[in-house]
Amino acid sequence: MTTSEHTEPTRLRSVAADGWRFGLIALIAFLTLVDLFATQAILPSLVVKFGVSRATMGFAVNASTFGMAVAGIAIALFGRGIDRRNGIWISLVILAIPTTLLSQTDSIVVFALLRIAQGLCMSTAFTLTMAYLAEHFSARQTTSALAAYVTGNVASNFFGRLMSAAVADTFGISSNFLTFAALNLFGAALVWFTLQKTSAMMRGDGTGGTARGDWKAPLQNVELRACFAIGFLILFVFIGTFTYVNFQLVAVPLSLTPMALGVVYFVFLPSMLTTPLAGRVASRLGPRAGVGLTLGLAIAGLLLLLAPSLPVVLAGMALVAIGTFLAQAIATGHVSRTASRDRAAASGIYLASYYGGGLAGSFVIGQVYDRIGWTACVAVLVAVLASAIAIARVLQTPKA
């Protein structure tokens, strides 16, 4: 048997193993982040249940992003000694507790606090998984693994919203949260049985310095500061759009039912196909043009949301999702390439900025929606993305 005949089965086994491994990573990502945006699909029903304004309910639902930001910073700073696998599965088990309690509360304040608790748990699992992937794969495999994780994140946006709307419409809001609590526990079991036990979180890059001492460098880097601002603005727009467009979809003239509102989130399906292409877009166009092009698509999508036609609105939602997910993936990759020995700190700052933007978007767009209306919301969102495109002009194509 020739050498090529020997190597072909080996290559096929390697491809199959990578396919299984990356599919598993995507599933873990899905189960980790499925709670984050699924609740947005039942916002109109929650407004009725709690008897509060749309802005108040939108802010409470997205309070989870505050927890995400806080935990991202905390893990980057203090999590070096945390075992990855144990940290991930324990976070998912704990996540099931506030998720279950959400099914029982009638207080909007308690609801918001429980959403913050969910964010703390999700971000902890998310950050530890990022560290696990970086330590267990080669540079080439890590790129694919991160793409798989982002794809699982996109899938959680799609299937999570669809599932949330279907369960809430069929069995009630309480059953919705109990269903997601069960998914949290399934994710914990999956991590326990599939990931290898590891030690030491985010080692100090061989310098022996503390993580806190590495935080000044990312903030002094112009390109990294630009990426942090872009991340903030991207989730500002994403949360602001997909939180309050729900109210437009159920209002006249679109007048969708709660179940139909869930089906609308098939608009995230194209993003599952386009997001893995972010690396190619950045390589071909560079980060500056890549962010500009993808956010330009999102701006076009935002303008379509003003149409009174459901197909046009759905096309707009799809473009906003495609553009923001691609831009976010490009910005995340640029942070990783630009940061040197302070990647942990840079990632922590980016994560905090990203989710901080989501909380700000929920609050600001909610106030604009209640006081002025949807057209004004779209104008603000377009201006925010235009600002992100302008900021991206400082980004430089990394040297090979």
Legacy VTK file of the C-alpha trace (Angstrom):
# vtk DataFile Version 3.0
C-alpha trace
ASCII
DATASET POLYDATA
POINTS 400 float
0.000 0.000 0.000
1.355 3.424 -0.981
1.953 6.310 1.394
-0.958 8.237 -0.123
-3.237 5.231 0.491
-2.155 5.285 4.134
-2.632 9.004 4.584
-6.077 9.255 2.954
-7.941 7.226 5.639
-5.992 9.130 8.307
-7.039 12.467 6.769
-10.671 11.351 6.554
-10.627 10.248 10.198
-9.135 13.610 11.150
-11.833 15.488 9.209
-14.543 13.347 10.809
-13.097 13.933 14.280
-12.912 17.686 13.662
-16.491 17.689 12.374
-17.738 15.902 15.488
-15.668 18.119 17.796
-16.792 21.372 16.211
-20.416 20.225 16.109
-20.145 19.560 19.828
-18.683 23.044 20.401
-21.568 24.629 18.484
-24.076 22.679 20.589
-22.400 23.766 23.838
-22.496 27.380 22.613
-26.179 27.007 21.811
-27.017 25.619 25.248
-24.856 28.249 26.981
-26.397 31.323 25.341
-29.911 30.168 24.424
-31.440 32.064 27.377
-29.883 35.380 26.369
-32.179 36.434 23.532
-34.987 33.860 23.582
-37.052 35.943 26.014
-37.210 38.780 23.475
-39.578 36.660 21.387
-42.269 36.864 24.094
-41.844 40.546 24.976
-45.423 41.563 24.068
-46.796 38.776 26.293
-44.496 39.802 29.160
-45.678 43.428 28.891
-49.245 42.208 29.406
-48.285 39.895 32.268
-46.317 42.475 34.256
-48.422 45.490 33.279
-45.426 47.746 32.557
-44.347 49.910 29.617
-42.602 48.407 26.616
-39.398 50.283 27.483
-39.435 48.980 31.072
-40.022 45.390 29.966
-37.374 45.631 27.250
-34.829 46.927 29.752
-35.692 44.178 32.264
-35.407 41.424 29.651
-32.025 42.739 28.475
-30.687 43.248 32.009
-28.907 39.939 31.376
-26.383 41.863 29.267
-25.290 43.741 32.410
-24.522 40.425 34.077
-22.672 39.311 30.945
-20.452 42.417 31.033
-19.669 42.151 34.762
-18.834 38.451 34.631
-16.658 38.891 31.530
-14.450 41.361 33.378
-14.425 39.326 36.590
-13.363 36.081 34.906
-10.651 37.821 32.880
-9.279 39.426 36.056
-9.683 36.766 38.714
-10.376 33.466 36.973
-6.887 32.148 36.305
-7.220 29.287 38.789
-10.620 28.074 37.617
-10.759 24.626 36.023
-12.406 25.088 32.627
-14.694 22.090 32.467
-15.817 22.367 36.083
-16.361 26.104 35.725
-18.494 25.653 32.608
-20.775 22.881 33.833
-21.214 24.387 37.309
-22.143 27.737 35.728
-24.783 26.009 33.610
-26.217 24.159 36.610
-26.446 27.425 38.561
-27.963 29.090 35.485
-30.936 26.736 35.755
-31.829 28.258 39.156
-32.676 31.835 38.065
-34.193 30.445 34.871
-36.577 28.327 36.962
-37.363 31.222 39.314
-38.341 33.398 36.333
-41.341 31.109 35.896
-42.591 31.987 39.390
-42.122 35.750 39.773
-44.729 38.478 39.252
-42.355 41.318 40.218
-40.644 43.252 37.437
-37.740 44.110 39.781
-37.187 40.454 40.691
-37.488 39.552 37.015
-34.708 42.012 36.115
-32.468 40.765 38.939
-32.946 37.162 37.824
-32.034 38.148 34.279
-28.817 39.724 35.609
-28.080 36.463 37.451
-28.611 34.568 34.205
-26.136 36.886 32.478
-23.501 36.287 35.149
-23.768 32.517 34.668
-23.876 32.617 30.870
-20.879 34.935 30.596
-18.830 32.812 32.998
-19.488 29.692 30.924
-18.864 31.634 27.708
-15.507 33.076 28.825
-14.260 29.767 30.225
-15.205 28.007 26.996
-13.193 30.554 24.997
-10.162 29.799 27.184
-10.725 26.044 26.834
-10.790 26.280 23.024
-7.629 28.394 22.901
-5.748 25.868 25.033
-6.938 22.629 23.421
-6.604 23.371 19.723
-3.861 24.410 17.345
-3.953 27.909 15.861
-5.693 26.581 12.730
-8.177 24.519 14.707
-8.865 27.375 17.122
-10.104 29.579 14.254
-12.533 26.866 13.164
-13.547 26.134 16.752
-14.323 29.812 17.403
-16.338 29.890 14.165
-18.277 26.862 15.393
-18.900 28.592 18.725
-20.134 31.774 17.037
-22.360 29.671 14.769
-23.845 28.022 17.862
-24.437 31.504 19.266
-26.294 32.508 16.089
-28.308 29.282 16.277
-29.295 30.118 19.847
-30.713 33.407 18.559
-32.776 31.571 15.952
-33.929 28.372 17.638
-34.146 29.959 21.094
-36.585 32.628 19.970
-38.590 30.135 17.923
-38.802 27.701 20.828
-39.643 30.425 23.331
-42.536 31.742 21.257
-43.890 28.256 20.556
-43.741 27.015 24.153
-45.139 30.244 25.634
-47.982 30.352 23.112
-48.880 26.681 23.644
-48.205 26.049 27.331
-47.796 29.486 28.906
-44.965 31.760 30.002
-44.073 29.715 33.096
-43.601 26.550 31.051
-41.342 28.524 28.715
-38.820 29.284 31.456
-38.967 25.750 32.846
-38.157 24.408 29.385
-35.054 26.579 29.185
-33.997 25.537 32.680
-34.048 21.936 31.442
-31.846 22.961 28.498
-29.381 24.548 30.941
-29.087 21.260 32.826
-28.687 19.319 29.587
-25.837 21.653 28.632
-24.153 21.055 31.994
-24.389 17.280 31.508
-23.017 17.552 27.982
-19.980 19.523 29.189
-19.380 17.091 32.057
-19.307 14.048 29.778
-17.495 15.492 26.742
-14.901 18.088 27.763
-11.561 17.140 29.260
-10.702 18.311 32.743
-8.156 21.120 32.726
-6.460 23.472 35.135
-5.341 27.113 35.376
-7.349 29.755 33.635
-5.816 32.297 31.249
-2.180 31.899 32.132
-0.041 34.995 32.240
1.508 34.534 28.807
4.816 33.476 30.251
5.594 36.767 31.916
4.410 35.963 35.398
2.516 39.241 35.578
-0.970 39.636 36.925
-4.004 40.032 34.695
-4.805 43.368 36.341
-1.395 44.660 35.348
-2.086 43.847 31.684
-5.243 45.957 31.395
-3.535 49.268 30.654
-2.019 48.131 27.366
-5.310 47.326 25.534
-6.802 50.657 26.591
-3.734 52.492 25.273
-3.932 50.798 21.863
-5.880 52.914 19.350
-7.076 49.947 17.280
-8.204 47.991 20.320
-10.084 51.005 21.675
-11.786 51.261 18.286
-12.777 47.583 18.446
-14.194 48.044 21.957
-16.290 50.987 20.735
-17.433 49.075 17.632
-18.471 46.097 19.777
-20.465 48.423 22.051
-22.260 50.000 19.093
-22.954 46.689 17.329
-24.852 45.154 20.245
-26.500 48.537 20.948
-28.073 48.257 17.500
-28.749 44.522 17.614
-30.557 44.645 20.959
-32.301 47.905 20.140
-33.565 46.494 16.855
-34.634 42.991 17.800
-36.173 44.004 21.123
-38.522 46.692 19.850
-39.247 45.445 16.333
-41.391 42.829 18.109
-43.903 45.527 19.010
-44.045 46.684 15.396
-44.654 43.141 14.210
-47.696 42.642 16.457
-49.107 46.112 15.761
-51.207 47.223 12.788
-50.672 46.786 9.841
-48.503 43.655 10.333
-50.623 42.308 13.240
-48.769 39.034 13.863
-49.916 36.534 16.503
-47.451 35.450 19.256
-46.838 32.125 17.477
-46.271 33.846 14.142
-43.870 36.193 15.909
-41.718 33.187 16.753
-41.681 31.969 13.152
-40.450 35.410 12.104
-37.083 34.562 13.634
-36.273 32.332 10.701
-34.622 35.594 9.610
-31.613 34.438 11.654
-31.161 31.350 9.491
-29.082 33.114 6.797
-26.751 34.392 9.522
-25.858 30.818 10.439
-24.499 30.420 6.904
-22.787 33.797 6.557
-21.160 34.239 9.981
-18.502 31.514 9.404
-17.390 33.567 6.362
-16.248 36.481 8.542
-12.620 35.347 8.432
-12.607 35.307 4.622
-14.260 38.724 4.450
-11.673 40.207 6.816
-8.773 38.548 4.969
-9.923 39.747 1.554
-11.122 43.250 2.415
-9.247 43.999 5.635
-10.969 44.838 8.948
-11.728 48.462 8.029
-13.552 47.687 4.772
-14.977 44.463 6.215
-16.664 46.256 9.103
-17.783 49.063 6.782
-19.353 46.691 4.248
-21.106 44.459 6.760
-22.490 47.345 8.802
-23.546 48.995 5.532
-25.690 45.901 4.924
-27.163 46.318 8.393
-28.003 49.982 7.681
-29.822 48.955 4.512
-31.742 46.407 6.563
-32.714 49.008 9.156
-34.239 51.237 6.491
-36.357 48.323 5.239
-37.876 47.989 8.729
-39.903 51.136 8.075
-41.912 49.459 5.296
-45.560 48.418 5.937
-44.968 45.119 4.110
-44.100 41.990 6.129
-41.804 40.420 3.468
-39.827 43.677 3.228
-39.551 43.942 7.018
-38.366 40.322 7.243
-35.733 40.981 4.576
-34.596 43.986 6.583
-34.351 41.945 9.779
-32.287 39.313 7.949
-29.881 41.974 6.650
-29.489 43.530 10.100
-28.692 40.099 11.565
-26.240 39.179 8.794
-24.450 42.519 8.953
-24.135 42.794 12.728
-23.067 39.165 13.260
-20.418 39.420 10.533
-19.115 42.735 11.868
-19.004 41.367 15.400
-17.025 38.321 14.249
-14.577 40.539 12.321
-14.110 42.855 15.321
-13.601 39.910 17.691
-10.984 38.401 15.384
-9.185 41.734 15.092
-9.012 42.024 18.890
-7.391 38.593 19.068
-4.863 39.421 16.352
-4.047 42.935 17.591
-3.606 42.086 21.282
-0.310 40.363 22.006
0.414 39.070 25.493
-2.629 40.793 26.971
-5.274 38.851 25.037
-7.173 37.855 28.183
-7.541 41.456 29.306
-8.378 42.643 25.785
-11.049 39.957 25.432
-12.499 40.853 28.818
-12.729 44.547 27.934
-14.267 43.734 24.549
-16.858 41.446 26.127
-17.753 44.091 28.722
-18.040 46.773 26.025
-20.103 44.515 23.776
-22.695 43.582 26.376
-22.653 47.058 27.896
-23.725 48.299 24.483
-26.624 45.860 24.520
-27.902 47.216 27.827
-27.525 50.817 26.610
-29.337 50.004 23.371
-32.221 48.445 25.251
-32.624 51.520 27.462
-32.093 54.281 24.883
-34.153 52.756 22.076
-36.894 51.881 24.567
-37.170 55.507 25.634
-37.185 56.708 22.025
-39.802 54.105 21.066
-42.207 55.022 23.869
-41.773 58.796 23.512
-41.313 59.383 19.763
-41.930 56.173 17.810
-40.365 53.542 15.610
-39.208 55.832 12.802
-37.126 57.823 15.279
-35.700 54.546 16.619
-34.537 53.540 13.148
-32.944 56.958 12.640
-30.989 56.610 15.893
-29.902 53.047 15.025
-28.697 54.109 11.570
-26.696 56.958 13.118
-25.111 54.570 15.607
-23.982 52.183 12.860
-22.657 55.090 10.811
-20.579 56.043 13.863
-19.224 52.489 14.081
-18.222 52.592 10.403
-16.412 55.887 10.998
-14.582 54.473 14.013
-13.506 51.432 11.956
-11.422 53.715 9.728
-8.527 53.445 12.215
-8.329 49.660 11.838
-5.318 48.377 9.917
-4.871 45.098 8.070
-2.587 42.900 10.239
0.817 42.092 8.756
1.228 38.486 7.684
LINES 1 401
400 0 1 2 3 4 5 6 7 8 9 10 11 12 13 14 15 16 17 18 19 20 21 22 23 24 25 26 27 28 29 30 31 32 33 34 35 36 37 38 39 40 41 42 43 44 45 46 47 48 49 50 51 52 53 54 55 56 57 58 59 60 61 62 63 64 65 66 67 68 69 70 71 72 73 74 75 76 77 78 79 80 81 82 83 84 85 86 87 88 89 90 91 92 93 94 95 96 97 98 99 100 101 102 103 104 105 106 107 108 109 110 111 112 113 114 115 116 117 118 119 120 121 122 123 124 125 126 127 128 129 130 131 132 133 134 135 136 137 138 139 140 141 142 143 144 145 146 147 148 149 150 151 152 153 154 155 156 157 158 159 160 161 162 163 164 165 166 167 168 169 170 171 172 173 174 175 176 177 178 179 180 181 182 183 184 185 186 187 188 189 190 191 192 193 194 195 196 197 198 199 200 201 202 203 204 205 206 207 208 209 210 211 212 213 214 215 216 217 218 219 220 221 222 223 224 225 226 227 228 229 230 231 232 233 234 235 236 237 238 239 240 241 242 243 244 245 246 247 248 249 250 251 252 253 254 255 256 257 258 259 260 261 262 263 264 265 266 267 268 269 270 271 272 273 274 275 276 277 278 279 280 281 282 283 284 285 286 287 288 289 290 291 292 293 294 295 296 297 298 299 300 301 302 303 304 305 306 307 308 309 310 311 312 313 314 315 316 317 318 319 320 321 322 323 324 325 326 327 328 329 330 331 332 333 334 335 336 337 338 339 340 341 342 343 344 345 346 347 348 349 350 351 352 353 354 355 356 357 358 359 360 361 362 363 364 365 366 367 368 369 370 371 372 373 374 375 376 377 378 379 380 381 382 383 384 385 386 387 388 389 390 391 392 393 394 395 396 397 398 399
